[in-house]
Structure formats: structure tokens, C-alpha cells
Amino acid sequence: MLCKLPTILLLLTLMTAPALAGEKRVTVHVKGLACPFCTYNLEKRIKTLDGVPDKPNWRASVEKGTASFDWKADVPFDEDAVREQIRKAGFTPGKMEVADADSRAKEQAYQGKAHLIEVSNDQDKKQTVIALQVGAGENRRTLTLRPAERADRQESYATLKARLKDAATNDSVLVTVYGLPADKPKGDIILHRWSPQRFGAEVILNVDELACERCSTGVMRTVREVKGVLHVESDHDEDRVHIWTQSHEPDTAPLRKAIEDAGFKVTHVHVKSVKDEDANKHKAK
Amino acid sequence: MTRSNIATLLMAGLYLAIIAAYPTDLYAAGLNTDVALTPPEGGTIIRVQSRYLELSDDPTPMGREASVLVHPVTIVHGLTSDFTVLGTVPLVYQDVEFASGTEVDEFGVGDVTLLAKYRFYQDDQPGITTRWAAIGGLEAPTYDEPFSSESVDPIIGTVWTHQRRDWWLDWDVLYKFNTGGGLDSDDELRGDVALSYRLLGGESGAIGPWGLYAIGEINAKYITDGSTQLFGSPGLQFITPRWILEAGVQLPIHQHMKSPRLETDFVFVFSLRFQF
């Protein structure tokens, strides 16, 4: 039987930061941030901004190449000013995410079924990437899991990887995920049982500065309207949009146009045949 | 040897051979090698270093052996994110022992180094940065004998850094045009390569990201009178967002010093950097 049901417990813990009601939490990806001493350069410049409170709950991570800090509720967020200060600190600004500062505290765990989308190798980082689809309908989202630096995550990742060793694409797995907003339904999620076999091709578009979840949602909404598109996923961490089409040889021009009309620049388009890839995977099994 | 003999040697500039053996190391932003990283616009770094040297193998009949303790105090200020100025003042204490048994202790202030560093290349990727900077400036005399060359000596150079989360590589090349007389008429070319590797690291709530790094350097020097020096320099660095504590030793691999320069037996380096 192709569909097995490996039971997986996956713990994705989150750091929480106390914040005043209404404050925003800003997370910036900073290119070139590679040593602890450099993080203070950034902190010093960011703290000069009007929107940054006296105690901004500053967190810098060399491992992730990120810095996060609170933003005052009564000051409009100024992304350009943040980028300018990052440059003055001697770094190159990357993606930027702004969320309600207290939203992380509301994030809770849920346990539910997920679908294995793929287990692939990231040649650049020499690590195995596990892509899972959890939730359904509007709650549906793709989790891309990589070995994390933190020991507790590494163990969970290693367990998950071992359990998925014999799993096939589209197998169901049971996961416990920490980090989903509290207003999402708990318990088993009824998944939309999509099957890769019915897709003709997967179009992968690299999109410049697909910086936040809201941006991803906007792009996905636009792309879904394009004729022949069956399914869309976006990964704003990797600046990629994955589109599954009915056709084996899709015309990528309308897809590119849809994304560019949404205000984003497409830097690279790659088309791969889902049918061939899926057939190969099953043949290998 | 009498005091009058020593005075004659002083006049001849032979004492200067003692401090002429190490001046360009003093303003390296790293342990002994410079780095192409610069403070942010408006940022300031203060570094206090202690360098203890022992020198011997005097090729002259004086048979000098010297113990030297130098405290170079360096202030670095970022005018913009890619343009930095720095100044170094070395406080020097030296104890020179002659074959005759005479011992002379001296304390003074060495020449002040004033440099500008301009970063002309920068490539930032997630967790990786590559930077290249040009250095130019001068060594200004304090006229504090015997620690001053009593001349204005221009310095030019370049420094390159490739930094990743787990390791980084720096190299520099510096040339000092010595415009003084005697031993200070010989120019000096210095080249250094440093490799740092993270042994331990983490992200603490109290101090933020931190790391313990092992550092290995090769420090080479050529003086235009034909003197050459090559050092191997292992060390350790503990790095936090606000300060860096580092220590290391320079051990000679090869030395060929022209008379009357002394050879360096070893150098201990201890350094604290603090930024605000």
C-alpha cells in the first residue's frame, strides 16, 4: 500500500518576546551579518529610528542572519528608513517582515495530518529539505523543514527525516506543529487530497523580494486567476512561487505577467514535468 | 659599558633598532592582521592592547637583550559606513640589558599612527561578506627618544576580508615609507594572513550572539635593508556584540635581521576591543 501513515511528532519551538499592546515586531534579514561583533553595529543604527522604543527587545541572530525589534504602535512603520540604517551599519538589507508584536505569544500548537510534498536535497546548503503541506482551504500552508541549529529542533528534524525514509510523495503524516496562530482550527485538519499525478507541470518562479506572507498571499491570489493553473504555493523565505499547471508544457508568459502585475519582479523561471518526476520516484521505490 | 657609551649609541640611533622591529603590527584591527570590516557610521571602537616582546641575538658588540612592553591604544571611528579613521598611540616600556651588565629601563610614547580606511568593495550574502579596503595615512613623530623616529612616515596598504559564520579569512599588505635618518631610512613592507575558525558559539539572552574562535596567522615583514621576518601566530578570540577579548603569541619561523637590528624571540599579545 502506497499510503502509509507514519506518526511524527514535530516540535517547532518559538522564541517569544514581551511587548506592549499594539506594537509591531519587525524582523529583518541582513546580508553580510556573519560575526557577533557586527550585530552591535546594526543595533546602534536601528535604535536611532523614531519608531524604535527605548527597550526594543532587540534580538540579533548570526545563525539566521536576522535582527528583530519592536516598533512603536503610534509611529507608522518606515521600511525605507530601516533599510537606510542597515546600510549605514555597513550591511545589505534583505527581506523584512512586520507582525503584531504580541502575535507570537498567541501562536499555539496543533496536531494534524500533513501531506508529504517532497524530500529533496538542497545542493547549495548540502542538506535535506522536507516539504509538507498542512491545513486545508485558507488554512493550507506549506512547511519547509531543514535541519535547524537548535538541538531540540535537530532531534525532531532527524526523527522526521528517519520516519519519512520510506514514505512516498502525497503520503499522510501526523505532525504537531508549534507556531500557527491561535485562531486556526485545532485537531485533525481535513486535507485537500491533491495528487501530483493530475498535474502536468510545476513552474517554479524566483521572485525578487517576496518579503512577507502578505506579499505571498497577494501573488498567489493573482496567479490562481491564470487559466490552466491548478494549484499555487509560495515560499517567501526562498523568494519562490510554485505553480502546478494542467498542461505538461505550460506557457509561462501569463504566469510571469500576473506576478509582475502584482508588483514583483520575476528573476528566473523553471518548468519541470510533475508526471515524469513522480513516475521516477515511484519507480525508484 | 658606561653611560657615555650608551649616549653615543643613542646618538647613532641604535636603540631605535629595538622598536623598529614591530611598529606596523600596532594598528592592525585584528590580533596582528588588519580586517576590512569597519564600524558603522558614527560608531567608535577602542582597542587596548598589550604586547610583550623579547628580543636578542644582537649582531653588534653591545650584546643587547631587550624586554619590551607596548600598550598600543587605538581609537577607530566610522565617518560613514565605508570610511573610517583611526589613531594609535603606543605607550612603550623597555628594558635593555647589555653584555657588559648595564641595564637601562625606559618609558615613553612611540610615534602616533593616523590612518584612513576606505572600503571600496563589498559583497554581502546571507551569512557571508567579502570586503576590500584601501588604507592610507602616516606615522607622526612624538619626538620622544628613543621611541620616536622623529620623521613623518607615510603608510599605504590594502586589506581584504572574507567572513562566514563559521570562519573567516583576512589578508593585508602595508608599506611604510620611512623618511627618517639612520635605521629609519629603510622602508618596511608587511604582509599578513589570518584564518579564524569558530570553536564554540551561541546566542545568549544576556549578551546576544557570541563565539569562541581559534585564529592562526602568518605575519611576514621585509625591511629594505634586507632584513626579513616570518612569524606563525596562533591565538584565541572571544567575541560578543560589544567586546572582543583576544590573546595570542607570535613565534618566529624565519628571521634574518641586518645589523644592528635585534631578532624577536617571541611576542605575547593580549587585547580588548570595545565598541560604543
Interface residues (C-beta under 8 A of the other chain):
Chain A: H29 K31 G32 L33 A34 C35 P36 F37 C38 T39 Y40 N41 L42 E43 K44 R45 W58 R59 A60 S61 V62 E63 G65 R87 K88 A89 G90 F91 T92 G94
Chain B: L37 T38 P39 P40 E41 G42 G43 G78 T80 S81 D82 R119 Q122 D124 Q125 P126 G127 I128 T129 Q163 R164 R165 W168 G201 E203 G208 P209 W210 G211 I239 T240 P241 R242 I244 R273 Q275
